[in-house]
Amino acid sequence: MAYRLRRPSLGGNPHFDWRDSTRKLAVLLFVSWFYSSTMVKTILVSGSSGLIGSEVCVYFARGLGYTVHGVDNNQRAVFFGPQGDTRWNQRRLERDLKGFVHHEIDIRDRAGVLDLVKTVKPSVIVHTAAQPSHDRAAAIPFDDFDTNAVGTLNLLEAARQACPESPFVHMSTNKVYGDAPNSIALAELETRWDYADETYAHGIPETFTIDQSKHSLFGASKVAADVMVQEYGRYFNLPTCALRGGCLTGPNHTGVELHGFLSYLVKCNLEGREYKVFGYKGKQVRDNIHSLDVAPFMSAFVAAPRAGKSTILEAARPTARPFSKRSRSQKSLPVNLRSTPTWSSTAPAITSAITPICARCAPTTPSGPSPNHSRTRSGKSSRPGESDKRRTKYGRR
C-alpha cells in the first residue's frame, strides 16, 4: 500500500498538505497582483482644457496609464473673451490622448457634477477649474464665487458620496494669503524688491496667516475653496490636498493680460505689442513653475495621500541676476526670452520655460530657464504703499 507523505500543520492536522496550500497561495497572490496592475485607472480632471489641467491629462495618461475624463466648458472664453478661448487645447487632447473623454459640464451644475462622478467613479480627482483673475472677480462677484467656492464644494461632495477613497487634488493659489505678506520688510535692490528678513529667504511657509488681510474677491473665493478642501479631509477623512501655486506657466497656457502673465508677455514680444508693468518702479519679481513639474507633484500625493494637506508650490532660488521688467511709464521693448542665465551647481529642481511658453505662437524652444525665474513670493511682488490708480496690491499676474 502506498502512502502519501503529509507534513503536519502547526495545528497538528495530519491531512493538511502544506505544498498544495503554498501553490494555492502563490496563485492567489499572482492573480491579485495581475488584477491590480492591469485594472483600469481613471482620473477626472476639471478645467482639463486649461494650463495645469491639460498637463495633468497628458502626464497621467501617457506616463501613468490612466483613462482620462476631462471636464471643461470653455468658461475662460466667457471670462476673458476670444483670447481666452481654450477649445484648441480641448481638440489637442481629443486628438492626441487615446481614450480621452471630454465632458461639457459646468462645475456650478451640482446635479451634473454628482451624476458624472457617480458614473465615472474616478480613482483620482484633480480640480483645476477656476475663475483666476482679481480684476474679473470684482466685475463678476457671483460668477467668481460660484465657480471657485461653490464649484469646489460640488466636486468635494460628489467625491464624498461616490468615491471617498479617491485622492482629491485641488489647485488653490498663494493669493489665499492676501496682502499679509506686505507686512514683511522689503529691501530695494538695483533691479528688484527682496525680503529684508532672511527668515523668508526661501518664501513664506504654509503656516503664514491668511487672516486679517485684504485678498480681493478672487482671493476670498479661493480661500473658501482651499479651507473647504482641507475641511473635507479633516472632517470626513477624505484624502484631499490643496496646492497653493503662484505663477505657473507652460506651452498650453492661453494667456491674457489679466491672467497668465508670462504667456501673455511672450505673445506681446512676438507680436510687437506693448507690455505694461504697473507701478513699483518695474521691480516686481515673479516666480514661474512649469506645468510639467506640477503634474508629477500631484502624482506623488496620489501615491501617498493624506487628509486635508495644504502645500505651497515654490521654485528654488537661482543665483542668476533676476530679470527686471520696465516700469509702466516706459514703453515696452522687445525682450529676449531665449537668453540663458548662469546657474550654480545647485540649480533649482523646478525650472520654468523648458518648453515653448505659448504653444500656438512660440516658433522655437527657449534655450534655458526663463530669465525672470526666482524664488516664490507667495503673492508678494511689490513694495507696499507705492502704487498708481490702475494698480492694485495684488499685481498683474
C-alpha positions as CSV (number, residue, x, y, z in Angstrom):
1,M,0.0,0.0,0.0
2,A,1.3,3.4,-1.0
3,Y,1.1,6.3,1.4
4,R,1.3,10.0,0.6
5,L,3.5,11.9,2.9
6,R,1.9,14.8,4.6
7,R,3.6,17.4,6.7
8,P,1.6,18.1,9.9
9,S,0.4,21.7,10.2
10,L,1.1,23.8,13.3
11,G,-2.4,22.8,14.4
12,G,-1.5,19.2,14.3
13,N,-3.8,18.2,11.4
14,P,-2.1,15.3,9.6
15,H,-4.4,15.8,6.5
16,F,-3.1,19.3,5.7
17,D,-0.9,19.3,2.6
18,W,1.4,22.3,3.0
19,R,2.7,22.0,-0.6
20,D,-0.8,22.3,-2.1
21,S,-1.6,25.2,0.1
22,T,1.6,27.0,-0.9
23,R,0.7,26.6,-4.5
24,K,-2.8,28.0,-4.0
25,L,-1.4,30.9,-2.1
26,A,1.1,31.7,-4.8
27,V,-1.7,31.6,-7.4
28,L,-3.9,33.9,-5.4
29,L,-1.1,36.4,-4.9
30,F,-0.3,36.3,-8.6
31,V,-4.0,36.8,-9.6
32,S,-4.2,39.7,-7.1
33,W,-1.1,41.3,-8.4
34,F,-2.1,40.9,-12.1
35,Y,-5.6,42.4,-11.4
36,S,-4.2,45.4,-9.6
37,S,-1.6,46.0,-12.2
38,T,-4.0,45.7,-15.2
39,M,-7.1,47.2,-13.8
40,V,-8.3,50.4,-15.5
41,K,-7.3,53.5,-13.5
42,T,-9.4,56.6,-14.2
43,I,-8.7,60.3,-13.4
44,L,-11.3,63.1,-13.5
45,V,-9.7,66.5,-14.3
46,S,-11.8,69.7,-14.0
47,G,-10.5,72.5,-16.1
48,S,-9.0,70.0,-18.5
49,S,-8.5,72.5,-21.3
50,G,-6.5,74.9,-19.2
51,L,-2.8,75.1,-18.5
52,I,-2.5,72.8,-15.5
53,G,-5.5,70.6,-16.3
54,S,-4.3,69.7,-19.8
55,E,-0.8,69.0,-18.5
56,V,-2.3,66.6,-15.8
57,C,-4.3,64.9,-18.5
58,V,-1.2,64.2,-20.6
59,Y,1.0,63.2,-17.7
60,F,-1.4,60.7,-16.1
61,A,-2.5,59.2,-19.5
62,R,0.9,58.8,-21.1
63,G,3.1,58.4,-18.0
64,L,0.9,56.5,-15.6
65,G,-1.6,54.7,-17.9
66,Y,-4.8,56.4,-16.7
67,T,-8.0,56.8,-18.6
68,V,-8.7,60.5,-18.5
69,H,-12.1,62.2,-18.2
70,G,-11.9,65.9,-18.7
71,V,-14.4,68.4,-17.5
72,D,-14.4,71.8,-19.3
73,N,-17.0,74.2,-20.8
74,N,-14.6,76.8,-22.1
75,Q,-15.6,79.3,-19.4
76,R,-12.3,81.1,-19.8
77,A,-13.6,82.5,-23.1
78,V,-16.6,83.8,-21.2
79,F,-14.4,85.4,-18.6
80,F,-11.8,86.9,-20.9
81,G,-13.2,87.0,-24.4
82,P,-11.9,85.3,-27.6
83,Q,-8.3,85.5,-26.5
84,G,-9.2,83.2,-23.6
85,D,-10.7,80.5,-25.8
86,T,-9.4,77.1,-24.9
87,R,-11.2,74.9,-27.5
88,W,-7.9,74.5,-29.3
89,N,-6.5,72.7,-26.3
90,Q,-9.6,70.5,-25.9
91,R,-9.2,69.4,-29.6
92,R,-5.5,68.7,-29.0
93,L,-6.3,66.4,-26.1
94,E,-9.1,64.6,-28.0
95,R,-6.7,64.1,-30.9
96,D,-3.5,63.1,-29.1
97,L,-4.7,61.2,-26.0
98,K,-6.1,57.7,-26.6
99,G,-9.3,57.2,-24.6
100,F,-9.6,60.8,-23.6
101,V,-13.3,61.6,-22.8
102,H,-14.4,65.2,-22.8
103,H,-17.4,66.2,-20.6
104,E,-19.0,69.6,-21.4
105,I,-20.1,70.3,-17.8
106,D,-20.1,73.5,-15.8
107,I,-18.8,72.7,-12.3
108,R,-21.5,75.0,-10.9
109,D,-24.1,72.4,-12.1
110,R,-24.4,70.5,-8.8
111,A,-26.6,67.7,-10.2
112,G,-24.5,67.3,-13.3
113,V,-21.3,67.1,-11.4
114,L,-22.7,64.5,-9.0
115,D,-24.1,62.3,-11.8
116,L,-20.8,62.4,-13.6
117,V,-18.7,61.4,-10.6
118,K,-21.1,58.6,-9.7
119,T,-20.9,57.3,-13.2
120,V,-17.2,57.6,-13.7
121,K,-16.2,56.7,-10.1
122,P,-12.7,58.0,-10.8
123,S,-9.6,56.7,-9.0
124,V,-8.3,60.3,-8.7
125,I,-9.9,63.7,-9.0
126,V,-7.8,66.7,-9.9
127,H,-9.6,70.0,-9.6
128,T,-8.0,72.9,-11.6
129,A,-11.1,74.7,-12.9
130,A,-11.4,78.3,-11.6
131,Q,-12.1,81.9,-12.3
132,P,-8.5,83.1,-12.0
133,S,-8.5,86.9,-12.1
134,H,-8.6,89.6,-9.4
135,D,-10.0,92.2,-11.7
136,R,-12.7,90.0,-13.3
137,A,-13.8,88.8,-9.8
138,A,-14.6,92.4,-8.9
139,A,-16.7,92.8,-12.1
140,I,-18.5,89.4,-11.7
141,P,-18.5,88.6,-8.0
142,F,-21.3,86.0,-8.1
143,D,-19.8,84.1,-11.0
144,D,-16.4,84.2,-9.3
145,F,-17.7,82.8,-6.0
146,D,-20.0,80.3,-7.6
147,T,-17.1,79.0,-9.8
148,N,-14.3,79.0,-7.3
149,A,-16.1,78.2,-4.0
150,V,-19.4,76.5,-4.9
151,G,-17.9,74.6,-7.8
152,T,-15.2,73.2,-5.5
153,L,-17.8,72.2,-2.9
154,N,-19.9,70.5,-5.6
155,L,-16.9,68.3,-6.6
156,L,-15.9,67.6,-3.0
157,E,-19.4,66.4,-2.0
158,A,-19.7,64.3,-5.2
159,A,-16.4,62.7,-4.3
160,R,-17.6,62.0,-0.7
161,Q,-20.7,60.3,-2.0
162,A,-19.3,58.4,-4.9
163,C,-15.6,57.7,-4.3
164,P,-14.5,58.8,-0.8
165,E,-11.3,56.8,-1.1
166,S,-10.1,58.6,-4.2
167,P,-7.4,61.2,-3.7
168,F,-8.7,64.7,-4.4
169,V,-6.1,67.3,-5.5
170,H,-7.2,71.0,-5.6
171,M,-5.2,73.7,-7.4
172,S,-5.5,76.5,-4.9
173,T,-3.4,79.7,-5.0
174,N,-0.9,81.7,-3.0
175,K,-3.5,84.5,-3.1
176,V,-5.1,82.9,-0.1
177,Y,-2.6,84.9,2.0
178,G,-4.0,88.2,0.6
179,D,-1.8,91.2,1.3
180,A,-0.5,89.8,4.6
181,P,3.0,89.2,3.1
182,N,3.2,93.0,2.6
183,S,3.9,93.2,6.3
184,I,7.3,91.7,5.7
185,A,10.0,94.3,5.5
186,L,11.5,94.7,2.0
187,A,14.9,95.9,0.7
188,E,15.0,97.7,-2.6
189,L,17.9,96.4,-4.7
190,E,19.1,97.7,-8.1
191,T,16.7,95.6,-10.2
192,R,14.2,94.1,-7.7
193,W,12.5,94.1,-4.4
194,D,13.7,91.4,-2.0
195,Y,12.8,90.3,1.5
196,A,15.0,92.1,4.1
197,D,14.3,89.4,6.7
198,E,16.3,86.3,6.0
199,T,13.6,84.2,7.7
200,Y,11.8,84.4,4.4
201,A,14.8,83.9,2.1
202,H,13.0,80.9,0.6
203,G,9.5,82.2,0.7
204,I,6.7,82.1,3.2
205,P,5.5,78.8,4.9
206,E,2.0,77.3,4.7
207,T,1.6,78.4,8.3
208,F,1.7,82.1,7.3
209,T,-1.5,83.8,8.3
210,I,-4.4,84.1,5.9
211,D,-6.4,86.2,8.3
212,Q,-6.8,89.9,8.8
213,S,-5.7,90.8,5.3
214,K,-7.2,92.0,2.0
215,H,-7.5,89.3,-0.6
216,S,-9.6,90.7,-3.4
217,L,-12.8,88.9,-4.2
218,F,-10.9,86.3,-6.2
219,G,-8.6,85.6,-3.2
220,A,-11.6,85.4,-0.9
221,S,-13.4,82.8,-3.1
222,K,-10.2,80.8,-3.3
223,V,-9.8,80.9,0.5
224,A,-13.3,79.4,0.8
225,A,-12.4,76.6,-1.6
226,D,-9.0,76.0,0.0
227,V,-10.4,75.7,3.5
228,M,-13.3,73.5,2.3
229,V,-10.8,71.1,0.7
230,Q,-8.9,70.9,4.0
231,E,-12.2,70.5,6.0
232,Y,-13.4,67.6,3.8
233,G,-10.1,66.0,4.5
234,R,-10.0,66.5,8.2
235,Y,-13.8,66.2,9.0
236,F,-14.7,63.4,6.6
237,N,-11.1,61.9,6.5
238,L,-11.0,62.2,2.7
239,P,-7.6,62.2,1.0
240,T,-7.6,65.8,0.0
241,C,-4.8,68.2,-0.9
242,A,-4.7,72.0,-1.7
243,L,-1.7,73.2,-3.7
244,R,-1.1,76.9,-3.4
245,G,0.6,77.8,-6.6
246,G,1.8,81.2,-7.7
247,C,2.9,82.0,-11.3
248,L,2.5,78.8,-13.3
249,T,3.5,78.6,-16.9
250,G,3.9,76.2,-19.8
251,P,3.3,75.6,-23.5
252,N,-0.5,75.2,-23.3
253,H,-1.4,78.5,-21.5
254,T,-4.0,80.7,-23.1
255,G,-2.5,83.8,-21.6
256,V,-4.4,87.2,-21.4
257,E,-3.5,90.5,-19.8
258,L,-5.4,89.7,-16.6
259,H,-4.1,86.2,-16.2
260,G,-1.1,84.2,-17.4
261,F,1.5,86.9,-17.4
262,L,4.5,85.0,-18.9
263,S,2.5,83.5,-21.7
264,Y,1.0,87.0,-22.4
265,L,4.4,88.6,-22.2
266,V,5.7,86.2,-24.9
267,K,2.7,87.0,-27.1
268,C,3.3,90.7,-26.8
269,N,7.0,90.2,-27.6
270,L,6.3,88.0,-30.7
271,E,3.5,90.3,-32.0
272,G,5.4,93.5,-31.3
273,R,2.8,94.8,-28.9
274,E,3.4,96.9,-25.8
275,Y,3.6,95.1,-22.5
276,K,2.8,97.2,-19.4
277,V,4.1,96.7,-15.9
278,F,2.1,98.6,-13.4
279,G,3.9,100.6,-10.7
280,Y,6.6,99.8,-8.2
281,K,9.4,101.1,-10.4
282,G,9.2,98.0,-12.6
283,K,11.0,95.9,-9.9
284,Q,8.3,93.3,-9.3
285,V,9.5,89.8,-9.0
286,R,7.6,86.9,-10.4
287,D,8.3,83.2,-10.0
288,N,7.3,80.7,-12.6
289,I,6.9,77.0,-12.2
290,H,6.5,74.9,-15.3
291,S,3.2,73.0,-15.6
292,L,5.1,69.8,-16.3
293,D,6.6,70.0,-12.8
294,V,3.2,70.3,-11.2
295,A,1.7,67.1,-12.6
296,P,4.4,64.8,-11.0
297,F,3.9,66.6,-7.8
298,M,0.3,65.7,-7.9
299,S,1.1,62.1,-8.7
300,A,3.3,62.0,-5.6
301,F,0.4,62.9,-3.4
302,V,-1.8,60.4,-5.2
303,A,0.8,57.7,-4.4
304,A,0.9,58.6,-0.7
305,P,-2.3,60.7,0.1
306,R,-3.0,62.4,3.4
307,A,-6.2,64.1,4.7
308,G,-6.5,67.8,4.5
309,K,-3.0,68.7,3.3
310,S,-2.1,72.2,2.1
311,T,1.2,72.9,0.3
312,I,2.8,75.9,-1.3
313,L,4.3,75.2,-4.7
314,E,7.5,77.2,-5.0
315,A,10.7,77.3,-7.1
316,A,14.2,77.1,-5.6
317,R,16.3,80.2,-5.6
318,P,18.7,80.6,-8.6
319,T,21.9,82.5,-8.5
320,A,21.2,84.3,-11.8
321,R,20.7,88.0,-11.9
322,P,16.9,88.5,-11.9
323,F,15.0,89.8,-14.9
324,S,13.8,93.4,-14.4
325,K,10.7,94.5,-16.2
326,R,10.3,98.0,-17.5
327,S,8.1,100.4,-15.5
328,R,4.7,101.4,-16.7
329,S,6.0,104.9,-17.6
330,Q,8.4,103.4,-20.1
331,K,7.3,102.0,-23.4
332,S,7.7,98.2,-23.6
333,L,10.5,97.0,-25.7
334,P,11.1,93.5,-27.2
335,V,12.5,91.2,-24.6
336,N,15.0,88.5,-25.3
337,L,13.3,85.5,-23.7
338,R,15.8,83.0,-25.0
339,S,18.9,84.2,-23.2
340,T,20.3,81.7,-20.7
341,P,21.4,82.9,-17.2
342,T,24.3,81.4,-15.4
343,W,23.2,78.7,-12.9
344,S,25.1,77.3,-10.0
345,S,25.6,73.6,-9.3
346,T,22.6,73.9,-7.0
347,A,20.2,74.9,-9.8
348,P,16.5,74.6,-8.8
349,A,14.9,71.3,-9.3
350,I,11.8,73.0,-10.6
351,T,12.6,75.2,-13.6
352,S,10.5,77.2,-16.0
353,A,10.3,77.8,-19.7
354,I,12.0,74.5,-20.6
355,T,9.5,74.2,-23.5
356,P,7.8,77.0,-25.5
357,I,5.7,79.2,-23.3
358,C,3.0,79.7,-25.9
359,A,2.3,76.6,-28.0
360,R,0.5,78.5,-30.7
361,C,2.9,81.3,-31.2
362,A,6.4,80.4,-30.0
363,P,8.5,79.5,-33.0
364,T,11.3,77.7,-31.2
365,T,12.1,76.3,-27.8
366,P,13.9,78.6,-25.4
367,S,17.4,77.5,-24.7
368,G,17.2,77.7,-21.0
369,P,15.2,78.7,-17.9
370,S,13.4,81.9,-18.0
371,P,15.5,84.9,-17.0
372,N,12.9,86.0,-14.5
373,H,12.7,82.7,-12.7
374,S,13.2,83.3,-9.0
375,R,12.0,82.1,-5.6
376,T,8.5,82.2,-4.5
377,R,7.0,85.4,-3.3
378,S,3.6,83.9,-2.5
379,G,1.7,86.9,-3.7
380,K,4.4,89.4,-2.5
381,S,5.9,91.1,-5.5
382,S,5.9,94.7,-4.9
383,R,6.6,97.4,-2.3
384,P,3.7,98.4,-0.1
385,G,2.2,101.9,-0.5
386,E,3.7,102.6,-3.8
387,S,1.0,102.4,-6.5
388,D,-0.8,104.1,-9.2
389,K,-4.5,104.5,-9.9
390,R,-4.7,101.4,-12.1
391,R,-2.5,99.2,-9.8
392,T,-3.8,97.1,-7.0
393,K,-1.8,95.5,-4.2
394,Y,-2.1,92.1,-5.8
395,G,-0.2,92.7,-9.0
396,R,-0.9,91.7,-12.6
397,R,-0.3,88.0,-12.9
